[in-house]
Every structure is written in structure tokens, then in C-alpha cells.
Amino acid sequence: MLEIQKNYVLDENQEKVAVQIPLNEFEKIEEILENFGLAKLMDETADDERLSGEEAKNYYQSLKKTNVDG
């Protein structure tokens, strides 16, 4: 488990309202979340139709053209 060094930010009533964590730990958390999301997406789309390399390029080009044309 990732050990997170936390500093709590308190309001005038000494209630916890926020947490500060070191930047490198935040970046590790971001990477973990991105990897989790990617793995979940891969699982969800495992049975979806696949495009060949050429089909994927053509589809991508059509998206770019649509975005330029409005």
C-alpha cells in the first residue's frame, strides 16, 4: 500500500477542511488512477470490434476532418 505523508489544513474551528500531500506522492496517485482507469476501460471494451491499423488511421483522419469542418 502506498504510504502517504499528509498535512491537514484546519479552519477557524479546528475542523479538517483540506489535505496537503507532497507533489511526488500526488503524481504517484495520479499514475495509479490513470492505470486503473485504463485497465477498467480495456476490460469493458474487450469484446468490442477491433479496427485494423489502416481502418484506425482512416477513422482518425475522418475525426480530424470533422473537427476542422465544424
N, C-alpha and C positions, 0 to 999 in steps of 0.2 A: 504494500500500500504506500502511496506517495505521502510522505511526511510534509505537511505544510506549516511553515512558520507564519503565524497570524498576529497582527496587531489590531485590536478593536478600537473603533472610533466611538466615543461616547457623546451623548447630547448633554444639555444642561441638567438633566435629571439623572445623569449617570447611567442611562439606558444605552445599550449597544445599538448603533444605527448603521454601522458600516464596518468593513474589514479591509485592512491593507495587507497585501502579501508581496514578497519580493518579485520583481519582474521576471526573473528566470523561472520561478515556480509558476507564475501565471502563464508563461509561454509553454511550459510542460503540460499544464492543464488544458490549454487550447489545443495542443497537438493530440492529446488523449481524446478530447471531444471530437476533433475532426476525424481521427482514425475510427472512432466508434461510429460516427455518422456515416462514414464511407463504407464500413463493414456492414452496417444495417442496410444501406441502400443497395449494396451488392447482393445481400440476401434477398431483399424484396424484389429485385429485378432478375433473379437467377433464371427464371423461366421465360423471361421476355425474349422476343425475337431479336436476333443479332444482325447487325449490318456488316457487310464485307468492308474492307478498307476503302475501296473505291466508292461504295454506296455511302459510307460515312462522310467521305470528302464531299461528295455531291450534295448530301443533305446539309452539311455545314455551310457550303457555298450558297445554298438556297436561303439559309437563315441570314447570312450576311447581306445578301441581295435584298431580302425582305426588309431588313432593318435600315438599309440605305434608302430604299424606295419609299419607306413610310408605311 
